[in-house]
Amino acid sequence: MRRIIYVNITCALFIFCLGANAQVDFPNPSPMQTIIQDFGMAKIKLQYSRPGVKGRKMIGYVEPFDSVWRTGANAATKITFFDAVEIEGCKIDSGRYVLYTIPSKKTWTVIINKGVQNWGSDGYSISDDVCRVQTNKQDSKLFRETLTFEFNNVKAERCDLVLSWEDWSITIPIKTDITNKLRAQIESDLKNTNPNYWYAAQFYYEYDHKPMVALEMINKAIEGWEKVNGKPYWQHYYKAKILKDLGRGKEALVSAKLSLQQAKEHHNRNNYVKLNENLIKSLE
């Protein structure tokens, strides 16, 4: 009986120990990160593991030159484009891809590949490439212990995806076309009985680069706003900028001064007092 009890206790302890070991939640040495960037009229999502240097030399040593690299740790780095984009003239449809790189001492190859089921660089096939471009490695005075991706210089139709680690970085320029999509929306809206002339003015000035049409639109926007809401100081400022670019400095000065007056009445809201003061100074 004692022997049976002893065996049962031993088994119970063994099972308990197994269970206790199974509960260990050990930190990932290369933690995952997901970053999502609004871009154009859609988004870009990047998922990658972030290894640390930990006193080692990584690129050219642990990660050899002239070899396909997962561009991170563990599973290959995934990038999802929610709209069509372009990288250095290479057009890429919306979808989920792997971002591989081939490091070298000066020039890196950036690869967008369809092998989303691959683990790391295992299973990589050049036939699955949808884009291959070259980018120069840039030296950095800032040492990065942890591999880092970030989106910089984000504008309406272009941004930079920057990879930094150790004492270097590479930049991947990404473009998208929203001008044609916006044009279709604006032209459709202008056929309505109550079109948004403010949006139309911004489109024709900033995207379609037709300042005369933009001036027509901003005049209509101001007229409509003043009938209902009062004093659109931001629209008068915008009109002044358009007039300045058209070489009509005297008219621009009148609009800027009117905008300045109205902005002061709104207690310097959105800092339009300072914006107009700077614009007036450049016109006088």
Secondary structure, DSSP 8 states (H G I E B T S, - for coil): -HHHHHHHHHHHHHHHHHHHHHT-----SS-EEEEEEEETTEEEEEEEE--B-TTS-TBTTTB-TTS-B-SSSSS--EEEESS-EEETTEEE-SEEEEEEEE--SSEEEEEEES-TT-BTTBT--GGGEEEEEEEE-EEEEEEEEEEEEEEES--SSEEEEEEEEEEEEEEEEEE---HHHHHHHHHHHTTSSS--HHHHHHIIIIIS--HHHHHHHHHHHHHHHHHHT---HHHHHHHHHHHHHTT-HHHHHHHHHHHHHHHHHTTSGGGHHHHHHHHHHHH-
